């Protein structure tokens, strides 16, 4: 049986969609280099120099570990069972046991 060849769809503007059976994968790429790669074990979204936006009523990220390698700006409350921090800075933070000082 011959090796399956990838199927490539390319628009006049340069957007590409490639589907491959040999390494089950779907790749979508824009002319600016923004891309989505879907594989059996991974989904990668890349946006060099652009914003990636996810919006919805409820968004859940689930994993054994979630790593964020960037500064986080949060407009609302952060709630967690345990937080471990090397430094805490805040205008309403009071140091002491249980913030009772």
Backbone as CSV, one residue per row, in Angstrom:
resi,resn,N_x,N_y,N_z,CA_x,CA_y,CA_z,C_x,C_y,C_z
1,UNK,0.851,-1.173,0.000,0.000,0.000,0.000,0.900,1.241,0.000
2,UNK,0.643,2.200,-0.870,1.496,3.391,-0.938,1.345,4.262,0.307
3,UNK,2.429,4.974,0.613,2.444,5.907,1.747,1.451,7.037,1.465
4,UNK,0.545,7.334,2.419,-0.415,8.417,2.179,0.300,9.760,2.073
5,UNK,-0.121,10.556,1.119,0.476,11.883,0.950,-0.419,12.917,1.618
6,UNK,0.182,13.947,2.206,-0.622,14.988,2.849,-1.482,15.728,1.826
7,UNK,-2.645,16.168,2.258,-3.519,16.982,1.429,-3.343,18.426,1.843
8,UNK,-3.084,19.299,0.875,-2.830,20.704,1.156,-3.847,21.567,0.432
9,UNK,-4.482,22.449,1.194,-5.402,23.439,0.639,-4.778,24.802,0.897
10,UNK,-4.573,25.586,-0.165,-3.946,26.896,-0.017,-4.821,27.941,-0.716
11,UNK,-5.144,29.028,0.009,-5.942,30.097,-0.583,-5.033,31.059,-1.346
12,UNK,-5.630,31.916,-2.150,-4.852,32.909,-2.896,-4.127,33.868,-1.961
13,UNK,-4.685,34.105,-0.784,-4.065,35.004,0.183,-2.940,34.365,0.978
14,UNK,-2.734,33.063,0.849,-1.626,32.403,1.519,-1.986,31.586,2.744
15,UNK,-3.257,31.539,3.125,-3.667,30.696,4.245,-3.607,29.239,3.803
16,UNK,-3.098,28.364,4.690,-2.939,26.954,4.339,-3.604,26.045,5.362
17,UNK,-4.177,24.957,4.867,-4.674,23.873,5.713,-4.062,22.596,5.155
18,UNK,-3.334,21.865,6.000,-2.712,20.618,5.572,-3.197,19.488,6.468
19,UNK,-3.629,18.403,5.840,-4.113,17.225,6.556,-3.220,16.056,6.167
20,UNK,-2.718,15.341,7.177,-1.812,14.225,6.923,-2.286,12.992,7.683
21,UNK,-2.309,11.855,6.995,-2.662,10.587,7.636,-1.432,9.851,8.144
22,UNK,-0.261,10.104,7.555,0.937,9.360,7.944,1.336,9.654,9.387
23,UNK,1.203,10.881,9.817,1.436,11.236,11.229,0.207,12.001,11.677
24,UNK,-0.916,11.350,11.880,-2.210,12.027,11.994,-2.097,13.453,12.522
25,UNK,-2.266,14.403,11.600,-2.024,15.796,11.939,-2.821,16.703,11.010
26,UNK,-3.338,17.789,11.592,-3.975,18.859,10.831,-3.247,20.141,11.192
27,UNK,-2.804,20.883,10.178,-2.077,22.128,10.402,-2.784,23.250,9.664
28,UNK,-3.060,24.332,10.373,-3.656,25.533,9.780,-2.657,26.660,9.994
29,UNK,-2.292,27.359,8.911,-1.293,28.417,9.003,-1.762,29.640,8.232
30,UNK,-1.588,30.822,8.841,-1.921,32.075,8.164,-0.661,32.634,7.505
31,UNK,-0.814,33.586,6.599,0.358,34.191,5.965,1.304,34.863,6.966
32,UNK,0.792,35.317,8.100,1.617,35.991,9.108,2.329,35.004,10.029
33,UNK,2.098,33.698,9.854,2.760,32.704,10.690,1.952,32.241,11.881
34,UNK,0.719,32.718,12.027,-0.156,32.245,13.096,-0.600,30.839,12.721
35,UNK,-0.542,29.911,13.681,-0.855,28.546,13.317,-1.489,27.727,14.416
36,UNK,-2.167,26.674,13.983,-2.738,25.674,14.880,-2.315,24.316,14.335
37,UNK,-1.745,23.486,15.201,-1.358,22.129,14.826,-2.107,21.178,15.750
38,UNK,-2.863,20.265,15.163,-3.630,19.286,15.930,-3.047,17.910,15.633
39,UNK,-2.576,17.239,16.685,-2.029,15.889,16.576,-2.749,15.006,17.589
40,UNK,-2.456,13.709,17.554,-3.093,12.799,18.508,-2.768,13.166,19.950
41,UNK,-1.530,13.573,20.234,-1.113,13.827,21.612,-1.007,15.309,21.964
42,UNK,-1.128,16.206,20.988,-0.910,17.633,21.246,-1.820,18.508,20.408
43,UNK,-2.104,19.675,20.935,-2.686,20.768,20.161,-1.832,21.980,20.470
44,UNK,-1.228,22.575,19.445,-0.374,23.741,19.637,-0.973,24.925,18.897
45,UNK,-1.042,26.049,19.577,-1.493,27.301,18.978,-0.331,28.267,19.081
46,UNK,0.092,28.823,17.958,1.199,29.772,17.986,0.769,31.058,17.301
47,UNK,1.202,32.145,17.879,0.823,33.455,17.369,1.982,34.417,17.606
48,UNK,3.012,34.369,16.765,4.181,35.213,16.997,3.829,36.698,16.936
49,UNK,4.005,37.368,18.065,3.760,38.804,18.107,2.303,39.206,18.165
50,UNK,1.390,38.256,18.259,-0.039,38.577,18.286,-0.658,38.088,19.593
51,UNK,-1.908,38.437,19.829,-2.628,38.016,21.026,-3.419,36.747,20.724
52,UNK,-3.422,35.831,21.679,-4.295,34.662,21.611,-5.401,34.909,22.621
53,UNK,-6.646,34.911,22.169,-7.776,35.242,23.036,-8.710,34.049,23.133
54,UNK,-9.077,33.703,24.373,-10.053,32.648,24.641,-11.151,33.290,25.471
55,UNK,-12.390,33.184,25.043,-13.467,33.799,25.811,-14.640,32.836,25.903
56,UNK,-15.383,32.972,26.992,-16.542,32.127,27.197,-17.110,32.357,28.576
57,UNK,-18.287,31.853,28.821,-18.912,31.997,30.129,-18.100,31.328,31.217
58,UNK,-17.675,30.105,30.988,-16.813,29.357,31.907,-15.715,28.711,31.082
59,UNK,-14.481,28.863,31.524,-13.345,28.248,30.847,-12.623,27.390,31.874
60,UNK,-12.381,26.147,31.552,-11.713,25.228,32.461,-10.432,24.731,31.813
61,UNK,-9.311,24.873,32.528,-8.045,24.281,32.118,-7.770,23.131,33.071
62,UNK,-7.601,21.949,32.542,-7.369,20.781,33.374,-6.103,20.087,32.905
63,UNK,-5.255,19.743,33.845,-4.036,19.031,33.497,-3.307,18.635,34.753
64,UNK,-2.362,17.723,34.606,-1.550,17.340,35.753,-0.756,18.538,36.249
65,UNK,-0.371,19.414,35.318,0.354,20.634,35.667,0.072,21.662,34.590
66,UNK,-0.171,22.892,34.992,-0.350,24.003,34.056,0.768,24.991,34.337
67,UNK,1.563,25.301,33.330,2.684,26.214,33.480,2.383,27.492,32.713
68,UNK,2.502,28.620,33.385,2.345,29.922,32.745,3.683,30.627,32.868
69,UNK,4.298,30.929,31.746,5.607,31.564,31.740,5.454,32.997,31.240
70,UNK,4.720,33.791,32.001,4.475,35.183,31.636,3.879,35.907,32.837
71,UNK,3.888,37.230,32.787,3.230,38.012,33.820,1.718,37.857,33.643
72,UNK,0.983,37.833,34.741,-0.468,37.685,34.684,-1.111,38.961,35.199
73,UNK,-2.030,39.512,34.430,-2.838,40.643,34.858,-4.237,40.112,35.095
74,UNK,-4.762,40.309,36.305,-6.062,39.764,36.662,-6.948,40.892,37.165
75,UNK,-8.126,41.031,36.588,-9.032,42.109,36.970,-10.002,41.696,38.072
76,UNK,-10.012,40.454,38.445,-10.950,39.965,39.447,-10.205,39.211,40.544
77,UNK,-10.906,38.379,41.264,-10.359,37.639,42.391,-9.662,36.365,41.914
78,UNK,-8.595,35.988,42.604,-7.960,34.690,42.410,-8.260,33.871,43.655
79,UNK,-8.804,32.688,43.467,-9.164,31.843,44.599,-8.433,30.517,44.462
80,UNK,-7.800,30.078,45.557,-7.096,28.803,45.523,-7.033,28.227,46.928
81,UNK,-6.794,26.930,47.011,-6.661,26.270,48.309,-5.303,26.549,48.936
82,UNK,-4.262,26.549,48.129,-2.906,26.778,48.626,-2.165,27.641,47.625
83,UNK,-1.436,28.617,48.131,-0.571,29.411,47.266,0.807,29.467,47.910
84,UNK,1.819,29.241,47.113,3.200,29.313,47.572,3.850,30.438,46.782
85,UNK,4.376,31.437,47.476,4.968,32.588,46.797,6.258,32.988,47.486
86,UNK,7.235,33.403,46.702,8.481,33.916,47.262,8.296,35.343,47.761
87,UNK,7.450,36.119,47.106,7.220,37.513,47.460,5.752,37.839,47.243
88,UNK,5.174,38.625,48.153,3.803,39.104,47.997,3.839,40.615,48.109
89,UNK,3.272,41.299,47.131,3.207,42.755,47.139,1.765,43.140,46.861
90,UNK,1.190,43.973,47.711,-0.175,44.420,47.489,-0.504,45.583,48.391
91,UNK,-1.401,46.453,47.944,-1.734,47.642,48.729,-2.549,47.302,49.967
92,UNK,-3.281,46.193,49.983,-4.091,45.857,51.150,-3.583,44.612,51.870
93,UNK,-2.341,44.229,51.664,-1.768,43.054,52.316,-1.233,43.448,53.684
94,UNK,-1.570,42.667,54.697,-1.076,42.898,56.054,-0.261,41.690,56.478
95,UNK,1.024,41.850,56.760,1.824,40.703,57.167,1.471,40.255,58.576
96,UNK,1.735,39.019,58.853,1.476,38.491,60.189,0.725,37.193,60.112
97,UNK,0.553,36.560,61.254,-0.141,35.283,61.308,-1.618,35.494,61.033
98,UNK,-2.077,35.009,59.922,-3.498,35.111,59.596,-3.968,36.535,59.374
99,UNK,-3.067,37.439,59.058,-3.408,38.845,58.811,-4.148,39.477,59.986
100,UNK,-3.773,39.126,61.214,-4.450,39.680,62.390,-3.659,40.819,63.028
101,UNK,-2.514,41.171,62.524,-1.683,42.216,63.127,-2.193,43.575,62.776
